Amino acid sequence: MAHMKPLAFVTSTFAAAALVCHAPHAAAQASCSSDGTARPTALFERFISADCEACWADPATPAPSAPSTVVLDWIVPSAQGDEAPLSAAATNDAALRLQALGRQAPAGTDVALSTVEPPARPLRLRVAHGLPINDYLGTGIALARTHGVTPPPQGWQYHLVLAEAVPAGNEGTLVARNLVRNMLSGTWNKREQLSKNELFWWMDNRPMRIPPGAQPQRLHMVGWVQDAEGRVLAAVQSVCR
């Protein structure tokens, strides 16, 4: 696995990213999205120390029992830096995610399970991505307003993850993985009116860098929204058809 570079916040115009959530019908011809997919009921996050090569290859790696659970594999940087066996896939995003969960960096493998707790009026979340262009992937996450639902004063936190599906028997792993390659996070606390019929959306569209060594055909998006206490209110993942 090649070295994973940090998330690139690109501010220049990127047509693929702009299409992702603003024009779902046009983008559908050249993108993958969460449209029509079953909503995950939980997030199952595996954190692996970059020092622990045996953890990556462990056939007894923890796995969820429910098929409706989204699995994410994070490689956590270690004090060895580039000398760590799994440093090629380690990302600072893993350390940030651990911090948000209130957990320490593991010596081996650590698992965090977050159940999706939808509010009384479910949130309509969507993620999508376009085709790779010059080592970037146009990505987007959007939340449609449900009548009677407004963000709390502190807003909703959103996360958009670029994950690579690594089949069992590949890249040295004996179990299927969803390796986190990049992450975008932020807070939605303002509404953007997109039309005169008062349809409101909260959204973020931008390109994500595809790290060297990642296989674009195996990439997909996982997104979720949580409240200030960390409760996951909605989660989705993209599927390519």
Buried (B, 14 or more C-beta within 10 A) or exposed (E): BEEBBEBBEEEEEBEBBBBBBBEBEEBBEEBBBBBEBEBBBBBBBBBBBBBBBEBBEBEEBEEBEEEEBBBBBBBBBBEBEEEBBBBBBBBEBBBBBBEEBEBEBBEEBBBBEBEBEBEEEEBBBBBBBBEBBEBBBBBBBBBBBBEEBEBEEEBBBBBBBBBBBBEEEEBEBBBBBBBBBBBBBBEBBEEEEEEEEEEBBBBBBBBBBBBEBBEEEBBBBBBBBBBEEEBBBBBBBBBEE
